[in-house]
């Protein structure tokens, strides 16, 4: 069963006293790989580099940057897709993720299965 | 007893066990529910003719399993998916043996934990527990929780969809996980109880059948987890409160305050059963919230009247409770106990300190308690103002009638 862990960074100004270090991420990333559950995963470049595309009913394309960047909301900073037996196991991996600490959060979404 | 009633009586007792056994075996709540219903229908036809079998539970399980296998033969893709799941389930939790005297092993614990899973919204946990473990139909669950059948049907479909799609497992937490997961199960049972005990809205103050479903669930859970002290504490608390049910409302359905209750109408048998559970619930390490609340309820139940109640001990227990559950509602109850121990002025001073709490601003018992203390101090105009505020906020008609009477005596 595949789950995506969507890692949201803490909004600026949140209490980041127990924020994690780069080493925490390395340790976590290594443990996900060594557990043999990793399907895919990336961290995303910062939000100032994001570009939004919308296509209107008449086919007209608008391209926008997602600014201004107040950073008072949670922002998707990266994701993992893991393959584990059930939601309890997925929630355990989410809880171990450094992104769940220091005011951040990890949203666990099952990947849709169109074969069942 | 006619055939159908006899069969339904057996079914009521066995339904939860049957469902739990089938869920564990097939890992699919919908399939388990369907074949449970099928097996019951078959029993309704066969038993009045053939007689009730010597092991009705085992008969129902065998019949339901055959029906499940039939269905899976017709739906190969579903079967393949379930078979894969089942390997994991069997590895995680080997089936327990039936205890002596029962003809089905009791696997209901896994249903308790799945129905109360933290990944489900709390209203869905209550609905699922009533349906899967109390054996209520969807319209009955809807009536119990005062929502329309249509709303409840949607809620149950949504909850089952999440269990299936997000694959919330059917399993009993490991001993290491239990301290994190058991409070959620207890919360569901206690919410069902309080919904029945003090209906949050509607024409009646108490809906005893709902409270009794909660008691039944707590008894089952206590039987399944006899060493868990908070389970004993919750069962004790509910027994010690439910023992006062006959005295809690007047002939017109209006609430009767503890001070005015006819204590001869309290259920002594239930009080004794509850008291016997308080001691083990409190013994062996720091007590939990339900054990402490049960101890407070026991002190009330043991007292002949309000003045001979052991208020110093009750205040001491509220101090312990406030340390476990630092909630303004507990602080409110503690203030009321201090008013009984040290007089209304001391209680009022504490209540006024709580005036800024957002959770108490719209909580009618806070304003009613304040009004009562003001009245006892002879500050009638302020008492009337507080009663008016409580009246604006009270949810049930009997509560409003009671508050109107109190308000009338302040203004008269």
Interface residues (C-beta under 8 A of the other chain):
Chain A: X1 X85 X86 X87 X88 X91 X108 X110 X115 X116
Chain B: X77 X78 X81 X88 X119 X165 X166 X167 X168 X169 X171
